[in-house]
């Protein structure tokens, strides 16, 4: 039933397009969604091809790919999920790292001068938003950082898990939690810039968040094969790299 629902959803999604069979569908990790809007504009302007962006956590997108969702390219927040797809025969090409992300501690009301990981264990912070570490790589990095600082046991009961980094950002910016972990790319986006205060989490406290993309398998006769390959190559172009850099990626 899940598979049928997903296929029906994407059939409806593409039905409104004048040339649905040619539109490139890009499964995009939530931390990359704002970057992808800019990359989409540049690619469409340069190529004349249209893109549809589908946003969710990397784990959820991987589940949808397993169940047959008609994606053409998967832009993940880690390397694990694209590698899993490649090993299971979902692509003819190994995934490639396109950027390395950075983790931040973010709060709507706590000023930067007071914002530090240790404050999370105090009474000033009652709830801490974290992307679900089971499906979101930035959530996994946040848990690694808390463990490295020996703060996890003191904060575990305060953790509020978001389905994705986007939902976690909503918890933080609305003040539903006093603080939370998120991606630097989200706080630097035009949509979120200036909403609260943030500090970078020491990158030595968590494994590098290397993010990879993978070109999903197409039949040789697929009308989208060539355009999907062109978009995948564009992700690694100097123009795309410059956009990633503006959002804090390395």
VEXGURO-599937 format. One record per residue: residue in one letter; residue number from 1; y, x, z of N, C-alpha, C in turn. Coordinates in pm, whole numbers. Example, Ala and Ser with C-alpha at 12.3 -4.5 7.8 and 13.67 -1.06 7.14 Angstrom:
<pts>
> code|pos|n.v|n.u|n.w|ca.v|ca.u|ca.w|c.v|c.u|c.w
> A|1|-569|1319|780|-450|1230|780|-330|1320|780
> S|2|-225|1285|708|-106|1367|714|3|1290|787
</pts>
This chain:
<pts>
> code|pos|n.v|n.u|n.w|ca.v|ca.u|ca.w|c.v|c.u|c.w
> X|1|-121|83|0|0|0|0|126|86|0
> X|2|125|197|78|242|285|81|270|340|-57
> X|3|163|381|-125|179|437|-260|240|333|-353
> X|4|193|209|-346|245|103|-431|392|75|-403
> X|5|427|77|-275|567|52|-238|658|160|-295
> X|6|613|287|-283|694|399|-332|712|390|-483
> X|7|603|361|-555|611|350|-700|701|234|-742
> X|8|693|123|-668|777|8|-699|924|41|-674
> X|9|950|114|-566|1087|153|-532|1149|235|-644
> X|10|1074|333|-691|1131|422|-793|1134|357|-931
> X|11|1046|263|-955|1055|187|-1079|1185|107|-1081
> X|12|1218|48|-965|1342|-28|-953|1463|63|-962
> X|13|1451|180|-902|1560|279|-901|1598|321|-1042
> X|14|1497|339|-1126|1520|388|-1261|1544|276|-1362
> X|15|1518|154|-1321|1526|42|-1415|1667|19|-1468
> X|16|1766|54|-1385|1905|30|-1425|1959|134|-1520
> X|17|1889|239|-1548|1938|345|-1634|1920|307|-1780
> X|18|2015|347|-1864|2002|316|-2005|1883|386|-2068
> X|19|1853|509|-2020|1738|583|-2068|1657|630|-1948
> X|20|1588|538|-1881|1520|572|-1756|1420|685|-1769
> X|21|1356|695|-1885|1253|797|-1901|1311|938|-1908
> X|22|1442|949|-1930|1504|1081|-1944|1582|1124|-1821
> X|23|1601|1037|-1725|1680|1070|-1607|1600|1158|-1512
> X|24|1658|1270|-1469|1589|1365|-1381|1602|1315|-1237
> X|25|1489|1301|-1169|1489|1256|-1029|1465|1377|-939
> X|26|1564|1407|-854|1559|1526|-770|1540|1486|-624
> X|27|1425|1518|-567|1398|1493|-424|1469|1601|-345
> X|28|1561|1561|-259|1653|1655|-195|1647|1647|-43
> X|29|1622|1760|22|1626|1766|169|1765|1727|216
> X|30|1772|1657|329|1899|1600|375|2008|1705|395
> X|31|1973|1826|435|2077|1926|459|2144|1972|331
> X|32|2082|1944|217|2135|1989|88|2208|1877|14
> X|33|2215|1759|73|2263|1643|-3|2406|1658|-54
> X|34|2496|1715|27|2635|1727|-17|2651|1837|-122
> X|35|2577|1945|-105|2576|2052|-205|2525|1996|-338
> X|36|2421|1916|-328|2357|1864|-449|2450|1774|-529
> X|37|2540|1705|-462|2637|1622|-533|2723|1707|-625
> X|38|2766|1823|-574|2848|1912|-656|2767|1975|-768
> X|39|2644|2015|-736|2557|2074|-838|2526|1970|-945
> X|40|2505|1846|-904|2480|1738|-998|2597|1724|-1096
> X|41|2720|1723|-1043|2838|1709|-1129|2847|1822|-1230
> X|42|2824|1945|-1183|2833|2061|-1272|2725|2058|-1380
> X|43|2603|2024|-1339|2492|2022|-1434|2510|1911|-1538
> X|44|2550|1793|-1490|2568|1681|-1584|2680|1711|-1684
> X|45|2786|1775|-1635|2898|1811|-1722|2855|1915|-1827
> X|46|2772|2009|-1782|2730|2120|-1869|2621|2078|-1968
> X|47|2530|1993|-1923|2412|1961|-2005|2416|1825|-2072
> X|48|2493|1733|-2014|2494|1596|-2065|2376|1513|-2015
> X|49|2288|1574|-1933|2173|1505|-1876|2211|1440|-1743
> X|50|2148|1328|-1712|2177|1255|-1588|2074|1286|-1481
> X|51|2120|1284|-1355|2034|1314|-1240|2040|1199|-1140
> X|52|1927|1168|-1080|1919|1075|-967|1876|1155|-846
> X|53|1952|1147|-736|1920|1223|-615|1858|1130|-511
> X|54|1743|1170|-458|1675|1095|-352|1673|1184|-228
> X|55|1731|1137|-119|1749|1219|2|1659|1171|116
> X|56|1593|1267|181|1513|1240|302|1479|1374|365
> X|57|1405|1373|474|1359|1498|532|1255|1561|438
> X|58|1239|1692|446|1144|1761|359|1002|1709|377
> X|59|964|1682|501|830|1632|529|805|1495|467
> X|60|905|1407|477|889|1273|420|882|1278|269
> X|61|965|1364|209|963|1377|63|828|1431|15
> X|62|773|1525|92|641|1581|57|534|1472|62
> X|63|540|1387|163|445|1276|173|458|1184|51
> X|64|582|1156|9|604|1070|-106|551|1134|-234
> X|65|566|1267|-246|514|1338|-363|362|1327|-365
> X|66|299|1346|-249|153|1333|-240|107|1195|-285
> X|67|189|1093|-254|152|955|-284|194|910|-424
> X|68|246|1004|-503|273|973|-643|416|938|-679
> X|69|512|962|-591|652|934|-624|693|1013|-749
> X|70|762|952|-842|793|1017|-971|913|1111|-966
> X|71|906|1212|-881|1011|1313|-875|986|1420|-981
> X|72|1095|1485|-1022|1084|1593|-1121|1105|1730|-1059
> X|73|1194|1737|-961|1221|1862|-891|1231|1830|-742
> X|74|1177|1918|-658|1185|1902|-512|1265|2018|-455
> X|75|1378|1986|-391|1464|2086|-328|1444|2072|-178
> X|76|1365|2162|-121|1323|2151|19|1415|2228|114
> X|77|1396|2204|244|1470|2276|347|1389|2392|402
> X|78|1274|2418|341|1191|2531|386|1106|2579|269
> X|79|1015|2669|296|922|2715|192|784|2652|210
> X|80|754|2607|332|620|2557|364|579|2438|278
> X|81|666|2338|268|630|2218|194|615|2243|43
> X|82|708|2315|-21|687|2345|-164|561|2428|-190
> X|83|531|2520|-100|409|2601|-116|284|2514|-106
> X|84|289|2417|-16|176|2323|-1|156|2245|-131
> X|85|266|2200|-189|258|2124|-314|200|2211|-426
> X|86|245|2336|-433|195|2427|-536|44|2452|-519
> X|87|1|2476|-395|-141|2503|-369|-229|2383|-402
> X|88|-171|2264|-390|-247|2142|-419|-236|2099|-565
> X|89|-179|2187|-648|-176|2160|-792|-61|2075|-841
> X|90|43|2060|-758|156|1976|-797|257|2043|-888
> X|91|237|2173|-913|329|2247|-1000|255|2361|-1067
> X|92|304|2399|-1185|248|2515|-1254|320|2643|-1216
> X|93|432|2629|-1145|513|2745|-1107|522|2756|-955
> X|94|514|2878|-904|532|2898|-761|675|2862|-722
> X|95|695|2808|-600|831|2776|-557|914|2903|-539
> X|96|1045|2888|-554|1137|3001|-537|1242|2966|-433
> X|97|1278|3065|-352|1384|3046|-251|1519|3043|-321
> X|98|1598|2941|-293|1731|2930|-353|1843|2964|-254
> X|99|1813|2957|-122|1917|2986|-22|1854|2998|116
> X|100|1930|3055|209|1890|3061|350|1995|2986|431
> X|101|1949|2891|513|2041|2807|588|2072|2861|727
> X|102|2172|2800|791|2214|2840|926|2217|2717|1016
> X|103|2176|2737|1141|2170|2630|1241|2297|2631|1326
> X|104|2349|2511|1357|2467|2501|1443|2438|2408|1560
> X|105|2515|2429|1667|2521|2335|1779|2653|2262|1763
> X|106|2649|2130|1764|2764|2049|1722|2790|1939|1825
> X|107|2916|1910|1851|2951|1804|1946|3077|1733|1901
> X|108|3083|1605|1924|3202|1528|1890|3317|1560|1984
> X|109|3287|1577|2112|3393|1588|2213|3400|1720|2290
> X|110|3291|1796|2296|3294|1922|2371|3364|2028|2286
> X|111|3473|2089|2336|3544|2189|2256|3462|2316|2236
> X|112|3496|2391|2132|3421|2513|2100|3418|2612|2216
> X|113|3527|2618|2293|3534|2713|2405|3429|2684|2511
> X|114|3386|2559|2521|3286|2520|2621|3147|2501|2561
> X|115|3141|2498|2428|3015|2465|2362|2926|2589|2350
> X|116|2813|2583|2419|2715|2691|2413|2579|2631|2451
> X|117|2470|2696|2415|2338|2638|2445|2315|2609|2593
> X|118|2371|2691|2682|2349|2672|2826|2405|2539|2878
> X|119|2509|2489|2812|2569|2363|2858|2472|2246|2841
> X|120|2373|2263|2753|2276|2156|2728|2191|2125|2850
> X|121|2176|2223|2938|2093|2204|3059|2173|2147|3176
> X|122|2304|2128|3157|2388|2078|3265|2399|1925|3260
> X|123|2458|1868|3365|2478|1724|3372|2580|1672|3273
> X|124|2659|1763|3215|2760|1722|3118|2697|1666|2989
> X|125|2575|1710|2963|2505|1666|2842|2383|1585|2883
> X|126|2384|1457|2846|2273|1368|2882|2175|1347|2766
> X|127|2227|1358|2643|2142|1341|2525|2174|1449|2422
> X|128|2069|1501|2358|2082|1607|2258|2012|1562|2131
> X|129|2084|1554|2022|2025|1511|1895|1959|1630|1825
> X|130|1837|1608|1779|1761|1711|1708|1688|1645|1591
> X|131|1694|1703|1470|1611|1649|1361|1464|1661|1401
> X|132|1384|1565|1362|1242|1565|1398|1176|1696|1354
> X|133|1132|1780|1449|1075|1910|1413|944|1900|1334
> X|134|881|1782|1336|755|1765|1262|779|1750|1112
> X|135|900|1705|1075|928|1683|932|1054|1753|883
> X|136|1138|1800|974|1266|1861|935|1271|2007|982
> X|137|1278|2103|891|1280|2245|929|1392|2284|1025
> X|138|1508|2219|1015|1617|2253|1107|1585|2205|1250
> X|139|1507|2100|1262|1461|2056|1393|1364|2157|1452
> X|140|1277|2209|1368|1182|2313|1411|1259|2437|1459
> X|141|1364|2474|1386|1445|2589|1424|1517|2565|1557
> X|142|1564|2443|1579|1632|2408|1704|1538|2423|1823
> X|143|1415|2376|1809|1316|2389|1916|1283|2536|1941
> X|144|1272|2615|1835|1248|2759|1850|1362|2824|1929
> X|145|1485|2786|1900|1601|2843|1969|1601|2805|2117
> X|146|1571|2679|2145|1566|2635|2285|1457|2709|2363
> X|147|1342|2727|2298|1233|2802|2363|1272|2948|2386
> X|148|1336|3009|2288|1376|3149|2300|1476|3170|2413
> X|149|1559|3068|2436|1659|3076|2544|1606|3025|2677
> X|150|1476|2986|2676|1412|2930|2797|1485|2804|2847
> X|151|1529|2724|2751|1600|2601|2784|1520|2475|2747
> X|152|1407|2494|2679|1336|2377|2628|1287|2286|2741
> X|153|1225|2342|2843|1171|2260|2953|1282|2185|3026
> X|154|1401|2249|3035|1513|2186|3105|1579|2076|3022
> X|155|1559|2079|2890|1628|1984|2802|1535|1886|2732
> X|156|1405|1906|2744|1308|1828|2667|1329|1677|2681
> X|157|1356|1630|2803|1372|1486|2825|1503|1431|2770
> X|158|1594|1521|2735|1723|1479|2679|1721|1468|2526
> X|159|1617|1521|2465|1613|1529|2319|1596|1392|2255
> X|160|1681|1365|2157|1677|1241|2079|1651|1284|1934
> X|161|1539|1241|1879|1501|1289|1746|1552|1197|1634
> X|162|1615|1258|1537|1658|1185|1418|1552|1199|1311
> X|163|1539|1098|1226|1440|1103|1118|1469|1216|1020
> X|164|1597|1249|1007|1638|1359|919|1764|1420|977
> X|165|1811|1524|912|1934|1589|956|2054|1496|940
> X|166|2045|1405|844|2154|1310|820|2167|1211|936
> X|167|2053|1160|984|2058|1068|1097|2104|1140|1223
> X|168|2062|1265|1238|2105|1345|1353|2256|1364|1351
> X|169|2313|1388|1233|2458|1402|1218|2529|1273|1260
> X|170|2469|1160|1227|2528|1032|1264|2531|1015|1416
> X|171|2422|1053|1482|2419|1046|1629|2532|1130|1690
> X|172|2555|1248|1631|2655|1340|1687|2797|1290|1661
> X|173|2827|1253|1537|2964|1217|1501|3009|1083|1558
> X|174|2913|996|1592|2950|868|1653|2960|878|1806
> X|175|2919|992|1861|2922|1009|2006|2805|945|2077
> X|176|2700|909|2001|2580|852|2065|2511|955|2153
> X|177|2533|1083|2123|2483|1194|2205|2600|1287|2233
> X|178|2588|1366|2339|2697|1459|2371|2697|1583|2281
> X|179|2580|1621|2230|2569|1739|2145|2441|1730|2064
> X|180|2430|1816|1964|2308|1817|1883|2302|1935|1790
> X|181|2187|1956|1732|2165|2065|1638|2169|2012|1495
> X|182|2226|2091|1406|2235|2048|1268|2249|2169|1177
> X|183|2267|2143|1048|2283|2251|951|2430|2282|931
> X|184|2461|2408|913|2599|2449|885|2651|2379|760
> X|185|2566|2359|662|2609|2294|537|2661|2152|560
> X|186|2608|2085|661|2652|1948|690|2792|1949|752
> X|187|2815|2036|850|2947|2036|916|3057|2089|825
> X|188|3019|2166|722|3118|2219|628|3144|2125|511
> X|189|3066|2019|499|3084|1926|387|3216|1850|400
> X|190|3279|1812|288|3403|1735|295|3388|1608|376
> X|191|3270|1547|371|3247|1421|443|3245|1439|594
> X|192|3209|1559|641|3194|1582|785|3296|1682|842
> X|193|3364|1753|756|3455|1859|803|3560|1802|898
> X|194|3577|1868|1013|3676|1825|1110|3627|1719|1207
> X|195|3502|1674|1192|3447|1574|1284|3379|1645|1400
> X|196|3455|1672|1504|3399|1739|1622|3412|1889|1616
> X|197|3328|1955|1694|3334|2101|1712|3193|2158|1700
> X|198|3184|2281|1651|3051|2342|1636|3057|2492|1659
> X|199|2941|2547|1692|2924|2693|1698|2795|2728|1622
> X|200|2790|2847|1567|2666|2893|1503|2566|2932|1611
> X|201|2441|2895|1592|2334|2937|1682|2289|3076|1637
> X|202|2273|3167|1731|2230|3303|1700|2103|3299|1614
> X|203|2111|3354|1495|1999|3345|1401|1876|3424|1445
> X|204|1891|3511|1545|1774|3585|1594|1686|3497|1683
> X|205|1735|3377|1718|1661|3287|1807|1562|3198|1732
> X|206|1567|3197|1600|1476|3114|1522|1438|3186|1393
> X|207|1327|3144|1337|1281|3204|1211|1383|3172|1101
> X|208|1405|3265|1009|1500|3239|899|1466|3109|826
> X|209|1568|3027|804|1546|2900|736|1560|2923|586
> X|210|1456|2981|529|1454|3003|384|1418|2872|316
> X|211|1498|2835|219|1480|2706|153|1439|2727|7
> X|212|1333|2660|-32|1278|2678|-166|1278|2546|-244
> X|213|1280|2561|-375|1268|2446|-464|1145|2466|-551
> X|214|1094|2356|-604|976|2364|-690|991|2263|-805
> X|215|955|2308|-924|952|2221|-1041|818|2149|-1042
> X|216|822|2019|-1032|698|1942|-1023|634|1926|-1161
> X|217|505|1907|-1160|426|1910|-1284|460|1792|-1375
> X|218|474|1825|-1503|495|1725|-1607|387|1743|-1714
> X|219|355|1635|-1782|265|1649|-1897|343|1713|-2011
> X|220|272|1774|-2103|336|1841|-2216|416|1743|-2302
> X|221|379|1615|-2297|448|1515|-2379|559|1442|-2303
> X|222|581|1478|-2178|683|1409|-2097|822|1430|-2157
> X|223|900|1321|-2173|1035|1336|-2228|1130|1408|-2132
> X|224|1089|1421|-2004|1176|1486|-1906|1140|1632|-1880
> X|225|1035|1681|-1942|987|1816|-1914|1097|1921|-1937
> X|226|1159|1916|-2053|1259|2016|-2089|1384|2007|-2002
> X|227|1433|1885|-1978|1555|1868|-1899|1532|1902|-1752
> X|228|1412|1872|-1701|1379|1908|-1563|1374|2060|-1546
> X|229|1316|2129|-1644|1312|2275|-1641|1453|2333|-1646
> X|230|1540|2271|-1725|1678|2319|-1736|1751|2303|-1602
> X|231|1729|2190|-1534|1794|2171|-1404|1740|2268|-1301
> X|232|1609|2290|-1302|1548|2384|-1207|1609|2524|-1224
> X|233|1625|2567|-1348|1686|2698|-1374|1832|2701|-1328
> X|234|1902|2587|-1344|2042|2579|-1306|2060|2600|-1155
> X|235|1961|2557|-1075|1968|2575|-930|1985|2721|-889
> X|236|1937|2813|-975|1940|2955|-944|2048|3029|-1023
> X|237|2135|2954|-1087|2241|3014|-1168|2358|3060|-1081
> X|238|2441|3152|-1130|2560|3196|-1054|2650|3079|-1014
> X|239|2662|2979|-1101|2748|2865|-1071|2695|2787|-949
> X|240|2564|2765|-945|2504|2695|-831|2511|2780|-704
> X|241|2486|2909|-718|2492|2999|-601|2629|2996|-537
> X|242|2734|2989|-618|2872|2984|-565|2894|2857|-484
> X|243|2834|2746|-528|2846|2620|-454|2770|2630|-321
> X|244|2649|2682|-324|2572|2701|-200|2651|2786|-100
> X|245|2713|2891|-148|2788|2982|-60|2902|2912|10
> X|246|2970|2821|-61|3082|2747|-1|3037|2660|116
> X|247|2910|2623|115|2855|2538|221|2785|2619|330
> X|248|2809|2748|331|2757|2831|440|2618|2886|422
> X|249|2558|2866|305|2425|2922|279|2437|3068|239
> X|250|2332|3143|268|2325|3282|224|2226|3289|107
</pts>
